[in-house]
Amino acid sequence: MSRVAAFLYGGIVYLIFFVTFLYAIGFVGNVVVPKSIDSGAGILTPEALLIDALLLGVFAIQHSVMARPWFKRGWTRLVPEPIERSTYVLLASLCLMLLFWQWRPMTEVVWDVRNDTGQRLVLALCGLGWLTVLGSTFLVSHADLFGLKQVTAYLRGLRYQPVGFATPLLYKLVRHPLYLGFLLAFWATPRMTRGHLLFALATSGYILIAIQFEEHDLIGYFGEAYRRYREQTPMLIPFTKRSRTARTTANPRGA
């Protein structure tokens, strides 16, 4: 694959991802976008439950399986290595688009915060979650996580160097601030419907399972350094481990 074509491909994929990410904020928060998680007047039915569960399952399987080292080793026999990460990001974005498009709303209310101050606090927490998600990607290497570093190195004829260990800010507090941000964003809503609750429960379960696979891979990459970090630093809830400050933190590329 030509270097220019690979670079253009990576750039286009990144734009697709970024638009999808912005749409996800509107989708979960029920703002701006033409179709959100609670659009329409759907109710809980076996058909709606099955379709939404399948949509969530498609994203979870793609997002997790394609991130595993054994899959990457086989996948790069078909997909050129410089665009492997970009292709992963593209397929993840397409799975999210499918979910946005085919999501079946279940709008029966589980809880509804009507107090103005309470609403503002919950929405601020949701916004903090999304900022944590985006900020976490920049703390290590946003360009690496979304394939831009790989295609840029290929364009310049340089050898790609994976991101190693670092200790930037949030990663001193928890091992997975990106996942923590998603949990805040998905659960912090002043009006929780059954459909939104299904989404939050399913994604939370996926996150807890994905962390186990990811940390297994990270131990394989970094060995004892990651084991020490895991012992010293909480997984998702800050200040729940009393230990020495870790000198290293996990690279979230497997997310």
C-alpha positions in Angstrom: 0.0 0.0 0.0 1.5 3.4 -1.0 2.5 5.7 1.9 0.3 8.5 0.8 -2.7 6.3 0.4 -2.2 4.9 3.9 -1.8 8.3 5.3 -5.0 9.6 3.6 -6.9 6.4 4.8 -5.8 7.0 8.4 -6.8 10.6 8.2 -10.3 9.9 6.8 -10.8 7.1 9.4 -9.9 9.5 12.2 -12.5 12.1 10.9 -15.1 9.3 10.8 -14.2 8.3 14.4 -14.3 11.9 15.6 -17.8 12.5 14.1 -19.0 9.2 15.6 -17.6 10.2 19.0 -19.4 13.5 18.9 -22.6 11.8 17.9 -22.2 9.3 20.8 -22.2 12.2 23.2 -25.5 13.4 21.7 -26.9 9.9 21.5 -26.4 9.1 25.2 -27.2 12.6 26.4 -30.3 13.0 24.2 -29.1 16.3 22.8 -28.7 17.8 19.3 -28.6 14.6 17.3 -31.6 13.5 15.2 -31.8 10.1 16.9 -30.8 9.5 20.5 -31.1 6.7 23.0 -34.6 7.8 24.0 -35.9 9.1 20.6 -39.4 7.9 19.8 -42.0 6.3 22.0 -40.8 2.7 22.2 -41.5 0.5 25.2 -39.8 -2.6 26.6 -40.6 -5.6 24.4 -38.8 -8.9 23.8 -38.0 -7.7 20.3 -36.6 -4.4 21.4 -34.6 -6.0 24.1 -33.2 -8.6 21.7 -32.2 -6.1 19.0 -30.5 -3.7 21.5 -28.7 -6.6 23.1 -27.4 -7.8 19.7 -26.3 -4.3 18.7 -24.4 -4.0 22.0 -22.9 -7.5 21.5 -21.7 -6.7 18.0 -19.8 -3.7 19.2 -18.4 -5.5 22.3 -17.1 -8.5 20.2 -15.5 -6.4 17.5 -14.0 -4.0 20.0 -12.5 -6.7 22.3 -11.6 -9.5 19.9 -9.8 -7.3 17.4 -7.7 -5.7 20.2 -6.2 -9.0 21.2 -2.6 -9.7 20.2 -3.4 -13.1 18.7 -6.0 -11.6 16.4 -3.6 -8.8 15.4 -1.0 -11.3 14.4 -3.4 -13.0 12.0 -5.1 -9.9 10.9 -2.0 -8.1 9.7 -1.4 -10.9 7.2 -4.4 -9.4 5.4 -4.3 -5.8 6.4 -1.0 -3.8 6.1 0.4 -3.2 9.5 0.6 0.6 9.2 -3.2 0.8 8.8 -4.1 -2.0 11.2 -5.1 0.3 14.0 -6.9 2.7 11.6 -8.9 -0.3 10.3 -9.8 -1.3 13.9 -11.0 2.2 14.6 -13.0 2.3 11.4 -14.8 -1.0 12.2 -15.5 0.1 15.7 -17.0 3.4 14.4 -19.2 1.4 11.9 -20.4 -0.8 14.7 -21.4 2.3 16.7 -23.1 3.8 13.7 -25.1 0.6 13.3 -26.1 0.8 17.0 -27.2 4.5 16.6 -29.2 3.6 13.5 -31.0 0.5 14.7 -31.4 1.2 18.4 -34.8 0.5 19.8 -35.9 3.0 22.5 -37.5 1.8 25.7 -38.7 5.1 27.2 -40.3 4.0 30.5 -38.8 6.1 33.2 -36.6 4.4 35.9 -35.7 7.7 37.7 -36.2 11.4 36.9 -34.3 14.1 38.7 -36.5 17.2 38.5 -34.7 19.5 40.9 -32.8 22.2 39.0 -29.7 21.9 41.1 -29.8 18.1 40.9 -30.1 18.2 37.2 -27.2 20.5 36.8 -25.0 18.4 39.1 -25.8 15.2 37.2 -25.2 16.9 33.8 -21.9 18.3 35.1 -20.9 14.8 36.1 -21.8 13.5 32.7 -19.8 16.2 31.0 -16.9 15.4 33.3 -17.1 11.8 32.2 -16.8 12.7 28.5 -13.9 15.1 29.2 -12.2 12.3 31.1 -12.6 10.0 28.2 -11.1 12.4 25.7 -8.5 13.7 28.0 -7.3 10.2 28.9 -6.5 9.5 25.2 -4.3 12.6 25.0 -2.4 11.8 28.3 -0.7 8.9 26.7 -0.9 9.2 22.9 -4.2 10.2 21.2 -2.5 9.8 17.8 -1.3 6.3 18.6 -4.6 5.2 20.0 -6.5 6.2 16.8 -3.9 5.1 14.2 -2.6 8.5 13.2 0.9 7.9 14.6 1.2 4.7 12.7 0.3 6.1 9.3 2.4 9.2 9.8 5.4 7.2 10.6 4.8 5.1 7.5 4.4 8.2 5.4 7.8 9.5 6.6 9.5 6.2 6.2 10.1 5.8 9.9 9.8 2.7 12.1 6.7 2.8 14.3 7.6 2.9 18.0 4.8 1.8 20.3 3.9 3.9 23.3 5.6 2.7 26.5 4.9 3.3 30.2 4.3 6.8 31.5 2.7 8.4 34.6 0.5 11.2 33.4 -2.0 12.7 35.8 -5.1 10.6 35.9 -3.2 7.4 35.4 -1.6 8.0 38.9 -5.1 7.8 40.4 -6.7 4.9 38.5 -5.4 2.4 36.0 -8.2 2.9 33.5 -9.4 6.6 33.6 -10.8 6.2 30.1 -13.2 3.5 31.2 -14.0 5.5 34.4 -15.0 8.4 32.1 -17.3 6.2 30.1 -19.0 4.9 33.2 -19.6 8.4 34.5 -20.9 9.5 31.1 -23.3 6.5 30.7 -24.7 6.6 34.2 -24.9 10.3 35.0 -28.3 11.2 33.5 -31.1 13.1 35.2 -33.7 11.0 33.4 -32.9 7.3 33.2 -35.2 5.2 31.0 -35.2 1.4 30.6 -33.4 1.6 27.3 -30.7 3.9 28.8 -30.4 1.5 31.8 -29.9 -1.5 29.5 -27.2 0.5 27.7 -25.5 1.5 30.9 -25.7 -2.0 32.4 -24.4 -3.7 29.3 -21.6 -1.3 28.7 -20.5 -1.4 32.3 -20.4 -5.2 32.3 -18.4 -5.1 29.1 -15.9 -2.7 30.6 -15.3 -4.9 33.6 -14.8 -7.9 31.4 -12.6 -6.0 28.9 -10.3 -4.8 31.7 -9.5 -8.3 32.6 -8.5 -9.2 29.1 -6.6 -5.9 28.6 -4.6 -6.3 31.8 -3.7 -9.8 30.9 -2.3 -8.4 27.6 -0.5 -5.6 29.4 1.2 -8.0 31.7 2.4 -9.9 28.6 3.7 -6.6 27.2 5.3 -5.1 30.3 5.7 -8.0 32.7 6.6 -7.1 36.3 6.4 -3.4 35.7 2.6 -3.7 35.1 2.1 -6.1 38.0 3.6 -3.6 40.4 1.5 -0.8 38.9 -1.7 -2.9 39.3 -0.8 -3.6 42.9 -0.2 0.1 43.7 -3.0 1.8 41.7 -6.8 1.3 41.9 -8.6 0.0 38.8 -11.5 2.5 38.6 -12.1 4.2 41.9 -9.5 6.7 43.0 -7.9 6.6 46.5 -9.1 3.0 47.2 -5.5 1.7 47.5 -3.1 2.9 50.1 0.3 2.4 48.5 3.4 4.0 47.1 2.9 6.3 44.1 3.3 4.2 41.0 6.1 5.2 38.6 4.4 3.6 35.6 1.0 3.4 34.1 -0.8 1.3 31.5 -0.9 2.2 27.8 -4.7 2.1 26.9 -4.1 1.0 23.3 -5.8 -2.3 24.0 -9.0 -0.5 24.8 
